[in-house]
Amino acid sequence: MRLKFPCFLYELSNFVDKKSLLITFVLMRQSYKVLGLMSGSSLDGLDIALCEVTGEEDGGFNYSLIRAITVEYGQELVSRLSRVAENSFEEIAILDKDLCLAWGEAILDFLKNSKEKVDFISSHGHTIIHIPEKGVSKQIGNGGYLSALTKLPVISDFRIQDVALLGQGTPLVPIAEMHLFSGYDFYLNLGGIANLTYQDPSFRALDICPCNQALNHLANNLGLAFDQDGQYSRKGKVNKQLLNDLNSCEYFHQIEPKSLDNQWIKKNFLTKFDLKDNIEDQLRTTCECIVMQIVSFLNSQGAKHGKVLVTGGGAKNKFLMELLANALDGLNIEVVVPDEQLIDYKEAILMSFLGYLRFLGVPNVLSSVTGAKSNNIGGAIYDVYGKLVNGQI
Protein backbone atom coordinates (compact mmCIF):
# COMPACT_ATOMS: atom_id res chain seq x y z
CA MET A 1 0.00 0.00 0.00
CA ARG A 2 1.45 3.41 -1.01
CA LEU A 3 1.06 5.92 1.79
CA LYS A 4 2.04 9.55 2.15
CA PHE A 5 3.62 11.42 5.02
CA PRO A 6 3.03 14.99 3.71
CA CYS A 7 5.88 17.47 4.21
CA PHE A 8 7.59 14.98 6.54
CA LEU A 9 11.10 16.27 6.04
CA TYR A 10 9.99 19.91 6.09
CA GLU A 11 8.12 19.45 9.35
CA LEU A 12 11.02 17.51 10.81
CA SER A 13 13.41 20.37 10.01
CA ASN A 14 11.61 22.43 12.65
CA PHE A 15 12.80 20.00 15.33
CA VAL A 16 16.28 18.81 14.37
CA ASP A 17 19.51 20.19 12.89
CA LYS A 18 20.74 19.46 9.37
CA LYS A 19 23.01 16.58 10.43
CA SER A 20 20.19 14.85 12.34
CA LEU A 21 17.85 15.49 9.41
CA LEU A 22 20.28 13.75 7.06
CA ILE A 23 20.61 10.76 9.41
CA THR A 24 16.83 10.52 9.63
CA PHE A 25 16.53 10.66 5.85
CA VAL A 26 19.00 7.78 5.51
CA LEU A 27 17.17 5.73 8.15
CA MET A 28 13.82 6.38 6.47
CA ARG A 29 15.03 4.87 3.22
CA GLN A 30 15.65 1.54 4.91
CA SER A 31 12.98 -1.09 5.55
CA TYR A 32 12.07 -1.96 9.13
CA LYS A 33 9.99 -4.81 10.47
CA VAL A 34 8.26 -3.72 13.66
CA LEU A 35 6.22 -5.85 16.04
CA GLY A 36 3.35 -3.71 17.36
CA LEU A 37 1.77 -4.75 20.67
CA MET A 38 -1.57 -3.59 22.08
CA SER A 39 -3.30 -4.63 25.31
CA GLY A 40 -6.56 -2.79 25.90
CA SER A 41 -8.99 -2.20 28.74
CA SER A 42 -11.43 -4.82 27.45
CA LEU A 43 -8.92 -7.48 28.63
CA ASP A 44 -9.51 -9.68 25.60
CA GLY A 45 -5.80 -10.38 25.16
CA LEU A 46 -2.58 -9.19 23.54
CA ASP A 47 -2.76 -8.04 19.92
CA ILE A 48 0.48 -8.70 18.01
CA ALA A 49 0.97 -7.19 14.55
CA LEU A 50 4.14 -7.61 12.48
CA CYS A 51 4.42 -4.64 10.12
CA GLU A 52 6.97 -3.44 7.60
CA VAL A 53 7.61 0.25 7.01
CA THR A 54 9.90 1.74 4.36
CA GLY A 55 10.42 5.47 3.90
CA GLU A 56 10.88 7.01 0.47
CA GLU A 57 12.73 9.99 -0.97
CA ASP A 58 9.62 12.12 -1.49
CA GLY A 59 8.64 11.84 2.18
CA GLY A 60 6.13 9.05 1.66
CA PHE A 61 6.57 5.47 2.77
CA ASN A 62 5.33 1.98 2.08
CA TYR A 63 3.47 0.08 4.78
CA SER A 64 2.27 -3.51 4.98
CA LEU A 65 0.85 -5.86 7.61
CA ILE A 66 2.71 -9.15 7.38
CA ARG A 67 1.02 -11.21 10.09
CA ALA A 68 -1.14 -10.61 13.15
CA ILE A 69 -2.65 -12.58 16.01
CA THR A 70 -4.52 -12.05 19.28
CA VAL A 71 -3.34 -14.14 22.23
CA GLU A 72 -6.10 -14.42 24.80
CA TYR A 73 -5.31 -13.99 28.47
CA GLY A 74 -6.02 -16.84 30.86
CA GLN A 75 -8.78 -16.34 33.39
CA GLU A 76 -6.33 -15.86 36.25
CA LEU A 77 -4.50 -13.05 34.46
CA VAL A 78 -7.79 -11.39 33.48
CA SER A 79 -8.89 -11.50 37.11
CA ARG A 80 -5.62 -10.00 38.34
CA LEU A 81 -5.66 -7.24 35.72
CA SER A 82 -9.28 -6.36 36.51
CA ARG A 83 -8.47 -6.05 40.25
CA VAL A 84 -5.19 -4.17 39.87
CA ALA A 85 -6.48 -1.07 41.70
CA GLU A 86 -6.92 -3.17 44.85
CA ASN A 87 -3.32 -4.42 44.80
CA SER A 88 -0.31 -3.37 46.85
CA PHE A 89 2.81 -1.98 45.20
CA GLU A 90 4.49 -5.38 45.53
CA GLU A 91 1.52 -7.17 43.95
CA ILE A 92 1.50 -4.73 41.03
CA ALA A 93 5.24 -5.26 40.51
CA ILE A 94 4.74 -9.04 40.45
CA LEU A 95 1.79 -8.65 38.06
CA ASP A 96 4.00 -6.52 35.80
CA LYS A 97 6.60 -9.31 35.73
CA ASP A 98 4.02 -12.04 35.14
CA LEU A 99 2.43 -10.05 32.33
CA CYS A 100 5.86 -9.69 30.69
CA LEU A 101 6.40 -13.43 30.98
CA ALA A 102 3.06 -14.06 29.26
CA TRP A 103 3.83 -11.53 26.53
CA GLY A 104 7.34 -12.84 26.03
CA GLU A 105 6.05 -16.37 25.60
CA ALA A 106 3.37 -15.18 23.17
CA ILE A 107 5.91 -13.22 21.08
CA LEU A 108 8.43 -16.06 20.92
CA ASP A 109 5.67 -18.46 19.91
CA PHE A 110 4.46 -15.99 17.26
CA LEU A 111 7.96 -15.72 15.81
CA LYS A 112 8.82 -19.42 16.10
CA ASN A 113 9.79 -20.91 12.75
CA SER A 114 9.24 -17.50 11.15
CA LYS A 115 11.51 -16.39 8.32
CA GLU A 116 10.86 -12.73 9.15
CA LYS A 117 13.59 -10.84 11.01
CA VAL A 118 12.05 -8.40 13.49
CA ASP A 119 14.03 -5.19 13.99
CA PHE A 120 12.29 -4.03 17.17
CA ILE A 121 9.11 -4.20 19.23
CA SER A 122 6.80 -1.24 19.83
CA SER A 123 4.54 -1.80 22.84
CA HIS A 124 1.70 0.28 24.23
CA GLY A 125 1.83 -1.58 27.53
CA HIS A 126 -1.26 -2.20 29.66
CA THR A 127 -2.64 0.87 31.42
CA ILE A 128 -3.36 0.41 35.12
CA ILE A 129 -3.82 4.04 36.13
CA HIS A 130 -4.32 7.21 34.13
CA ILE A 131 -4.93 10.50 35.97
CA PRO A 132 -3.16 13.13 33.82
CA GLU A 133 -4.57 16.03 35.82
CA LYS A 134 -2.41 14.73 38.68
CA GLY A 135 0.55 14.07 36.39
CA VAL A 136 0.08 10.31 36.61
CA SER A 137 -0.13 7.61 33.95
CA LYS A 138 1.25 4.10 34.37
CA GLN A 139 1.45 1.17 31.99
CA ILE A 140 2.75 -2.24 32.99
CA GLY A 141 4.49 -4.62 30.59
CA ASN A 142 8.02 -3.45 31.33
CA GLY A 143 10.08 -2.82 28.19
CA GLY A 144 13.37 -3.85 29.79
CA TYR A 145 11.97 -7.15 30.96
CA LEU A 146 10.37 -7.77 27.57
CA SER A 147 13.64 -7.02 25.77
CA ALA A 148 15.49 -9.49 27.96
CA LEU A 149 12.90 -12.20 27.29
CA THR A 150 12.67 -11.73 23.52
CA LYS A 151 16.27 -10.65 22.82
CA LEU A 152 14.85 -7.78 20.76
CA PRO A 153 14.97 -4.00 21.27
CA VAL A 154 11.71 -2.72 22.77
CA ILE A 155 10.19 0.76 22.56
CA SER A 156 7.54 1.40 25.22
CA ASP A 157 6.22 3.91 27.75
CA PHE A 158 4.92 6.39 25.17
CA ARG A 159 2.66 8.44 27.46
CA ILE A 160 4.52 9.77 30.48
CA GLN A 161 6.65 12.41 28.74
CA ASP A 162 3.53 14.01 27.30
CA VAL A 163 1.91 13.97 30.75
CA ALA A 164 5.01 15.67 32.15
CA LEU A 165 4.47 18.34 29.48
CA LEU A 166 0.98 18.87 30.96
CA GLY A 167 -0.74 16.80 28.28
CA GLN A 168 -3.23 13.96 28.56
CA GLY A 169 -0.69 11.42 27.31
CA THR A 170 -3.42 10.02 25.09
CA PRO A 171 -4.81 9.37 22.53
CA LEU A 172 -1.53 8.34 20.96
CA VAL A 173 -2.63 7.04 17.59
CA PRO A 174 -3.89 10.14 15.67
CA ILE A 175 -0.51 10.86 14.08
CA ALA A 176 -0.50 7.32 12.71
CA GLU A 177 -4.17 7.40 11.71
CA MET A 178 -3.82 10.52 9.62
CA HIS A 179 -0.79 9.15 7.75
CA LEU A 180 -1.65 5.46 7.44
CA PHE A 181 -5.38 5.71 6.71
CA SER A 182 -5.98 8.89 4.75
CA GLY A 183 -9.31 9.64 3.08
CA TYR A 184 -11.52 9.79 6.17
CA ASP A 185 -12.87 12.74 8.11
CA PHE A 186 -13.21 10.87 11.39
CA TYR A 187 -11.60 7.81 12.97
CA LEU A 188 -13.69 6.05 15.62
CA ASN A 189 -12.28 3.21 17.69
CA LEU A 190 -14.85 1.21 19.65
CA GLY A 191 -12.64 -0.61 22.12
CA GLY A 192 -12.94 -0.75 25.89
CA ILE A 193 -13.30 3.02 25.52
CA ALA A 194 -14.74 4.79 22.46
CA ASN A 195 -12.26 7.36 21.15
CA LEU A 196 -12.44 9.65 18.16
CA THR A 197 -9.88 11.39 15.93
CA TYR A 198 -10.90 14.29 13.66
CA GLN A 199 -9.44 17.33 11.90
CA ASP A 200 -10.35 20.86 13.01
CA PRO A 201 -8.17 22.07 11.19
CA SER A 202 -5.26 20.28 12.89
CA PHE A 203 -5.76 16.72 14.03
CA ARG A 204 -7.44 16.35 17.40
CA ALA A 205 -8.69 13.37 19.38
CA LEU A 206 -10.36 12.43 22.64
CA ASP A 207 -11.98 9.62 24.59
CA ILE A 208 -15.73 9.93 24.04
CA CYS A 209 -17.22 7.44 26.52
CA PRO A 210 -16.93 3.93 27.95
CA CYS A 211 -17.76 1.26 25.36
CA ASN A 212 -16.87 -2.43 25.55
CA GLN A 213 -15.81 -2.11 29.18
CA ALA A 214 -19.44 -1.43 30.03
CA LEU A 215 -21.00 -3.83 27.52
CA ASN A 216 -18.70 -6.69 28.53
CA HIS A 217 -19.34 -5.97 32.22
CA LEU A 218 -23.05 -6.55 31.63
CA ALA A 219 -22.54 -9.53 29.31
CA ASN A 220 -20.38 -11.21 31.97
CA ASN A 221 -23.46 -11.34 34.17
CA LEU A 222 -25.17 -13.40 31.50
CA GLY A 223 -22.25 -15.82 31.64
CA LEU A 224 -20.82 -14.43 28.40
CA ALA A 225 -17.45 -12.88 27.58
CA PHE A 226 -19.24 -10.34 25.37
CA ASP A 227 -22.57 -9.78 23.63
CA GLN A 228 -21.99 -11.52 20.29
CA ASP A 229 -23.33 -9.33 17.44
CA GLY A 230 -25.28 -7.36 20.05
CA GLN A 231 -27.96 -10.06 20.08
CA TYR A 232 -28.91 -9.54 23.73
CA SER A 233 -28.79 -5.75 23.37
CA ARG A 234 -31.21 -6.05 20.48
CA LYS A 235 -33.72 -7.91 22.68
CA GLY A 236 -33.71 -5.22 25.36
CA LYS A 237 -35.70 -2.04 25.82
CA VAL A 238 -34.36 1.39 26.72
CA ASN A 239 -34.43 2.13 30.44
CA LYS A 240 -34.96 5.91 30.38
CA GLN A 241 -33.90 6.44 33.99
CA LEU A 242 -30.67 4.51 33.48
CA LEU A 243 -30.03 6.36 30.20
CA ASN A 244 -30.38 9.69 31.98
CA ASP A 245 -28.05 8.49 34.76
CA LEU A 246 -25.40 7.36 32.28
CA ASN A 247 -25.60 10.57 30.25
CA SER A 248 -25.31 12.67 33.40
CA CYS A 249 -21.66 11.69 33.96
CA GLU A 250 -19.63 14.84 34.53
CA TYR A 251 -16.94 13.71 32.09
CA PHE A 252 -19.30 14.05 29.14
CA HIS A 253 -19.64 17.77 29.79
CA GLN A 254 -15.92 18.53 30.14
CA ILE A 255 -14.12 20.28 27.31
CA GLU A 256 -11.14 18.88 25.43
CA PRO A 257 -8.46 17.76 25.77
CA LYS A 258 -9.73 14.94 27.97
CA SER A 259 -9.25 11.21 28.46
CA LEU A 260 -10.79 8.42 30.50
CA ASP A 261 -9.21 6.27 33.19
CA ASN A 262 -10.27 2.63 33.57
CA GLN A 263 -10.65 3.01 37.32
CA TRP A 264 -12.83 6.11 36.83
CA ILE A 265 -15.11 4.04 34.62
CA LYS A 266 -15.44 1.36 37.29
CA LYS A 267 -16.23 3.87 40.01
CA ASN A 268 -18.39 6.36 38.11
CA PHE A 269 -20.00 4.47 35.24
CA LEU A 270 -20.26 0.76 35.99
CA THR A 271 -21.71 1.51 39.43
CA LYS A 272 -24.80 2.96 37.74
CA PHE A 273 -25.86 -0.54 36.64
CA ASP A 274 -28.00 -2.77 38.85
CA LEU A 275 -27.08 -6.33 37.99
CA LYS A 276 -30.29 -7.56 39.61
CA ASP A 277 -32.31 -5.77 36.94
CA ASN A 278 -32.90 -6.91 33.36
CA ILE A 279 -29.44 -7.19 31.77
CA GLU A 280 -30.76 -7.07 28.21
CA ASP A 281 -32.45 -3.73 28.91
CA GLN A 282 -29.23 -2.38 30.40
CA LEU A 283 -27.21 -3.57 27.39
CA ARG A 284 -29.64 -1.84 25.02
CA THR A 285 -29.56 1.32 27.10
CA THR A 286 -25.76 1.35 27.14
CA CYS A 287 -25.64 1.02 23.34
CA GLU A 288 -28.00 3.98 23.09
CA CYS A 289 -25.79 5.98 25.47
CA ILE A 290 -22.64 5.24 23.45
CA VAL A 291 -24.29 6.36 20.21
CA MET A 292 -25.81 9.44 21.83
CA GLN A 293 -22.42 10.57 23.17
CA ILE A 294 -20.72 10.08 19.81
CA VAL A 295 -23.44 11.98 17.96
CA SER A 296 -23.56 14.67 20.63
CA PHE A 297 -19.85 15.36 20.26
CA LEU A 298 -20.00 15.43 16.47
CA ASN A 299 -22.94 17.84 16.69
CA SER A 300 -20.95 20.07 19.03
CA GLN A 301 -18.25 20.27 16.34
CA GLY A 302 -20.75 21.15 13.63
CA ALA A 303 -20.05 17.93 11.72
CA LYS A 304 -22.59 17.63 8.91
CA HIS A 305 -20.97 15.36 6.34
CA GLY A 306 -18.00 13.05 5.71
CA LYS A 307 -16.82 9.52 6.30
CA VAL A 308 -15.93 7.81 9.58
CA LEU A 309 -13.69 4.74 9.77
CA VAL A 310 -14.89 2.49 12.60
CA THR A 311 -12.60 -0.14 14.12
CA GLY A 312 -12.21 -1.99 17.42
CA GLY A 313 -14.26 -4.84 18.85
CA GLY A 314 -17.40 -2.71 18.95
CA ALA A 315 -17.37 -2.56 15.13
CA LYS A 316 -18.37 -6.25 15.21
CA ASN A 317 -21.42 -5.50 17.37
CA LYS A 318 -24.04 -5.49 14.62
CA PHE A 319 -26.75 -3.92 16.76
CA LEU A 320 -24.48 -1.12 17.99
CA MET A 321 -23.35 -0.43 14.43
CA GLU A 322 -26.95 -0.29 13.19
CA LEU A 323 -27.79 2.31 15.85
CA LEU A 324 -24.66 4.29 14.99
CA ALA A 325 -25.22 4.20 11.23
CA ASN A 326 -28.83 5.32 11.60
CA ALA A 327 -27.87 8.16 13.93
CA LEU A 328 -24.99 9.40 11.76
CA ASP A 329 -27.12 9.21 8.64
CA GLY A 330 -28.92 12.25 10.02
CA LEU A 331 -25.58 14.11 9.93
CA ASN A 332 -24.84 12.82 6.43
CA ILE A 333 -21.82 10.94 7.79
CA GLU A 334 -21.07 7.62 6.13
CA VAL A 335 -19.98 4.78 8.41
CA VAL A 336 -17.16 2.68 6.93
CA VAL A 337 -16.31 -0.66 8.55
CA PRO A 338 -13.09 -2.15 7.09
CA ASP A 339 -12.09 -5.79 6.79
CA GLU A 340 -11.92 -7.85 9.97
CA GLN A 341 -8.12 -7.83 10.11
CA LEU A 342 -8.01 -4.04 10.29
CA ILE A 343 -10.88 -3.97 12.81
CA ASP A 344 -8.95 -6.32 15.08
CA TYR A 345 -5.41 -5.01 14.69
CA LYS A 346 -5.58 -1.33 13.80
CA GLU A 347 -4.25 -0.17 17.16
CA ALA A 348 -1.37 -2.67 17.15
CA ILE A 349 -0.54 -1.55 13.60
CA LEU A 350 -0.57 2.08 14.70
CA MET A 351 1.68 1.25 17.65
CA SER A 352 4.23 -0.17 15.24
CA PHE A 353 4.21 3.16 13.41
CA LEU A 354 4.64 5.14 16.65
CA GLY A 355 7.68 2.99 17.41
CA TYR A 356 8.99 3.60 13.88
CA LEU A 357 8.79 7.38 14.42
CA ARG A 358 10.44 7.03 17.82
CA PHE A 359 13.28 5.06 16.25
CA LEU A 360 13.75 7.85 13.70
CA GLY A 361 13.83 10.32 16.58
CA VAL A 362 10.97 12.52 15.40
CA PRO A 363 7.81 13.75 17.19
CA ASN A 364 5.11 11.10 17.47
CA VAL A 365 2.75 12.64 20.06
CA LEU A 366 0.71 15.67 18.98
CA SER A 367 0.09 18.55 21.38
CA SER A 368 -3.05 19.49 19.40
CA VAL A 369 -4.46 16.14 20.53
CA THR A 370 -3.15 15.87 24.09
CA GLY A 371 -3.00 19.52 25.14
CA ALA A 372 0.72 19.28 26.02
CA LYS A 373 3.04 22.27 25.84
CA SER A 374 4.54 20.93 22.62
CA ASN A 375 4.70 17.99 20.27
CA ASN A 376 7.06 15.42 21.70
CA ILE A 377 8.98 12.22 21.00
CA GLY A 378 7.38 9.57 23.17
CA GLY A 379 8.81 6.17 24.01
CA ALA A 380 11.71 4.71 25.99
CA ILE A 381 14.11 2.38 24.16
CA TYR A 382 15.27 -0.80 25.89
CA ASP A 383 18.07 -2.59 24.07
CA VAL A 384 19.31 -5.35 26.35
CA TYR A 385 21.39 -7.06 23.67
CA GLY A 386 22.76 -3.95 21.97
CA LYS A 387 21.07 -4.39 18.59
CA LEU A 388 20.47 -0.66 18.22
CA VAL A 389 23.74 1.23 18.10
CA ASN A 390 23.66 4.98 17.58
CA GLY A 391 20.33 4.74 15.81
CA GLN A 392 21.50 1.92 13.51
CA ILE A 393 20.17 -1.62 13.35
SULWORA-V632325 format. One record per backbone hydrogen bond with DSSP energy under -0.5 kcal/mol. NH is the residue of the N-H (numbers start at 1). CO is the residue of the C=O. E is the energy in kcal/mol with one decimal. If there is no record, write none. Layout:
nh = <NH & NH>
co = <CO & CO>
e = <E & E>
//
This chain:
nh = <3 & 3 & 8 & 11 & 12 & 13 & 14 & 15 & 16 & 21 & 22 & 23 & 24 & 25 & 26 & 27 & 28 & 29 & 30 & 32 & 34 & 34 & 35 & 36 & 36 & 37 & 38 & 39 & 40 & 43 & 46 & 47 & 47 & 48 & 49 & 50 & 51 & 51 & 52 & 53 & 54 & 55 & 55 & 56 & 59 & 61 & 62 & 63 & 64 & 66 & 66 & 67 & 69 & 71 & 71 & 72 & 78 & 79 & 80 & 81 & 82 & 83 & 84 & 86 & 87 & 92 & 93 & 94 & 95 & 96 & 97 & 98 & 99 & 100 & 101 & 102 & 103 & 104 & 105 & 106 & 107 & 108 & 109 & 110 & 111 & 112 & 114 & 118 & 119 & 120 & 121 & 122 & 123 & 124 & 126 & 127 & 128 & 129 & 131 & 134 & 135 & 136 & 138 & 140 & 146 & 147 & 148 & 149 & 150 & 151 & 152 & 153 & 154 & 155 & 156 & 156 & 162 & 163 & 164 & 165 & 166 & 167 & 168 & 175 & 176 & 177 & 178 & 179 & 180 & 181 & 185 & 186 & 187 & 188 & 189 & 189 & 190 & 190 & 191 & 191 & 194 & 195 & 195 & 196 & 197 & 198 & 199 & 200 & 204 & 206 & 207 & 208 & 208 & 209 & 211 & 212 & 213 & 214 & 215 & 216 & 217 & 218 & 219 & 220 & 221 & 221 & 222 & 223 & 224 & 228 & 230 & 231 & 234 & 235 & 236 & 236 & 240 & 243 & 244 & 245 & 246 & 247 & 248 & 249 & 252 & 253 & 254 & 265 & 266 & 267 & 268 & 269 & 270 & 272 & 273 & 275 & 277 & 282 & 283 & 284 & 285 & 286 & 287 & 288 & 289 & 290 & 291 & 292 & 293 & 294 & 295 & 296 & 297 & 298 & 299 & 300 & 301 & 302 & 303 & 306 & 308 & 309 & 310 & 310 & 311 & 311 & 312 & 314 & 315 & 316 & 317 & 318 & 319 & 321 & 322 & 323 & 324 & 325 & 326 & 327 & 328 & 329 & 330 & 330 & 331 & 332 & 333 & 334 & 334 & 336 & 336 & 337 & 338 & 338 & 342 & 343 & 344 & 345 & 346 & 349 & 350 & 351 & 352 & 353 & 354 & 355 & 356 & 357 & 358 & 359 & 360 & 361 & 362 & 364 & 365 & 369 & 370 & 371 & 373 & 376 & 378 & 379 & 380 & 382 & 382 & 383 & 386 & 389 & 389 & 390 & 392>
co = <1 & 61 & 5 & 7 & 8 & 9 & 11 & 12 & 12 & 17 & 18 & 19 & 20 & 21 & 22 & 23 & 24 & 25 & 27 & 53 & 32 & 51 & 120 & 34 & 49 & 122 & 47 & 125 & 45 & 40 & 71 & 38 & 45 & 69 & 36 & 67 & 34 & 49 & 64 & 32 & 62 & 28 & 30 & 60 & 56 & 3 & 54 & 1 & 52 & 50 & 64 & 50 & 48 & 46 & 69 & 70 & 74 & 75 & 76 & 77 & 78 & 79 & 81 & 83 & 84 & 88 & 89 & 90 & 91 & 92 & 93 & 94 & 95 & 96 & 97 & 98 & 99 & 100 & 101 & 102 & 103 & 104 & 105 & 106 & 107 & 108 & 111 & 116 & 33 & 33 & 153 & 35 & 155 & 37 & 140 & 125 & 138 & 138 & 136 & 131 & 132 & 131 & 129 & 126 & 142 & 143 & 144 & 145 & 146 & 147 & 147 & 119 & 382 & 121 & 154 & 380 & 159 & 159 & 160 & 161 & 163 & 162 & 370 & 172 & 173 & 173 & 174 & 175 & 176 & 177 & 307 & 307 & 197 & 309 & 187 & 195 & 188 & 311 & 189 & 193 & 209 & 189 & 193 & 206 & 187 & 204 & 185 & 202 & 198 & 196 & 258 & 194 & 206 & 194 & 192 & 191 & 192 & 211 & 211 & 212 & 213 & 214 & 215 & 216 & 217 & 218 & 219 & 220 & 219 & 226 & 227 & 228 & 230 & 231 & 232 & 233 & 238 & 239 & 240 & 241 & 242 & 243 & 244 & 246 & 249 & 250 & 251 & 261 & 262 & 263 & 264 & 265 & 265 & 269 & 270 & 273 & 274 & 278 & 279 & 280 & 281 & 282 & 283 & 284 & 285 & 286 & 287 & 288 & 289 & 290 & 291 & 292 & 293 & 294 & 295 & 296 & 297 & 299 & 298 & 332 & 334 & 186 & 308 & 336 & 188 & 309 & 343 & 190 & 312 & 313 & 314 & 316 & 229 & 317 & 318 & 319 & 320 & 321 & 322 & 323 & 324 & 325 & 326 & 327 & 328 & 329 & 328 & 306 & 332 & 308 & 334 & 335 & 310 & 336 & 339 & 339 & 340 & 341 & 342 & 345 & 346 & 347 & 348 & 349 & 350 & 351 & 352 & 353 & 354 & 355 & 356 & 357 & 357 & 376 & 376 & 366 & 366 & 367 & 165 & 365 & 376 & 157 & 156 & 154 & 380 & 381 & 383 & 387 & 392 & 388 & 389>
e = <-0.6 & -1.7 & -1.7 & -3.1 & -2.5 & -1.6 & -1.3 & -2.4 & -1.5 & -2.4 & -2.1 & -2.1 & -2.6 & -2.2 & -2.2 & -2.5 & -2.6 & -1.3 & -1.2 & -2.6 & -0.6 & -2.9 & -2.2 & -0.8 & -3.2 & -2.6 & -1.9 & -0.8 & -0.5 & -1.5 & -2.5 & -2.9 & -0.6 & -3.0 & -2.4 & -3.0 & -3.0 & -0.7 & -2.4 & -2.5 & -2.4 & -2.7 & -0.9 & -2.8 & -1.9 & -2.5 & -2.8 & -1.5 & -1.7 & -2.7 & -0.7 & -1.1 & -2.3 & -2.7 & -0.5 & -0.7 & -2.3 & -2.5 & -2.2 & -2.6 & -2.3 & -1.1 & -1.0 & -1.9 & -1.4 & -2.3 & -2.3 & -2.2 & -2.4 & -2.6 & -1.9 & -2.7 & -2.7 & -2.0 & -2.1 & -2.1 & -2.7 & -3.3 & -2.2 & -2.1 & -2.8 & -2.5 & -2.1 & -2.2 & -2.2 & -0.9 & -2.3 & -0.7 & -2.5 & -1.2 & -2.7 & -2.8 & -2.9 & -1.8 & -2.7 & -0.5 & -2.7 & -1.4 & -2.4 & -2.0 & -1.8 & -1.8 & -2.9 & -2.7 & -2.3 & -2.2 & -2.0 & -2.0 & -2.2 & -2.0 & -0.6 & -0.5 & -2.9 & -3.0 & -0.5 & -2.3 & -0.8 & -1.7 & -2.4 & -1.1 & -1.8 & -2.6 & -1.5 & -0.6 & -1.0 & -2.7 & -2.6 & -0.6 & -3.1 & -2.1 & -2.0 & -1.8 & -2.3 & -2.9 & -0.5 & -2.7 & -0.6 & -3.1 & -1.0 & -1.4 & -3.0 & -2.0 & -0.6 & -2.5 & -2.3 & -2.8 & -0.7 & -3.0 & -3.2 & -1.9 & -1.2 & -3.2 & -0.5 & -1.1 & -2.5 & -2.7 & -1.7 & -0.8 & -2.2 & -2.9 & -1.4 & -1.8 & -2.4 & -2.5 & -0.6 & -1.0 & -2.1 & -1.5 & -2.2 & -1.3 & -2.1 & -2.1 & -2.3 & -0.8 & -0.8 & -0.8 & -0.9 & -2.7 & -2.3 & -2.1 & -2.8 & -2.4 & -0.9 & -1.4 & -1.1 & -1.7 & -1.6 & -2.0 & -1.8 & -2.1 & -3.0 & -2.1 & -2.6 & -1.6 & -1.5 & -0.6 & -2.2 & -1.6 & -2.5 & -2.4 & -2.3 & -2.1 & -2.3 & -2.1 & -2.1 & -2.6 & -2.2 & -2.6 & -2.4 & -2.0 & -2.7 & -2.6 & -2.0 & -2.2 & -2.6 & -2.0 & -1.1 & -1.6 & -2.5 & -1.1 & -2.9 & -2.4 & -0.6 & -2.7 & -2.3 & -0.5 & -1.5 & -3.2 & -2.1 & -1.8 & -1.3 & -1.2 & -1.3 & -2.5 & -2.0 & -2.2 & -2.3 & -2.9 & -2.3 & -2.1 & -2.8 & -1.5 & -0.7 & -0.7 & -1.2 & -1.3 & -2.4 & -2.9 & -0.6 & -2.9 & -0.5 & -0.5 & -0.6 & -0.6 & -0.5 & -2.0 & -2.5 & -2.2 & -1.5 & -2.6 & -2.6 & -2.0 & -1.6 & -1.4 & -2.1 & -2.3 & -1.8 & -2.4 & -2.3 & -2.5 & -1.8 & -1.0 & -2.1 & -1.9 & -1.9 & -1.0 & -2.2 & -2.7 & -2.2 & -2.0 & -0.9 & -0.8 & -3.8 & -3.3 & -0.6 & -0.5 & -1.6 & -0.6 & -2.6 & -0.5 & -1.5>
//
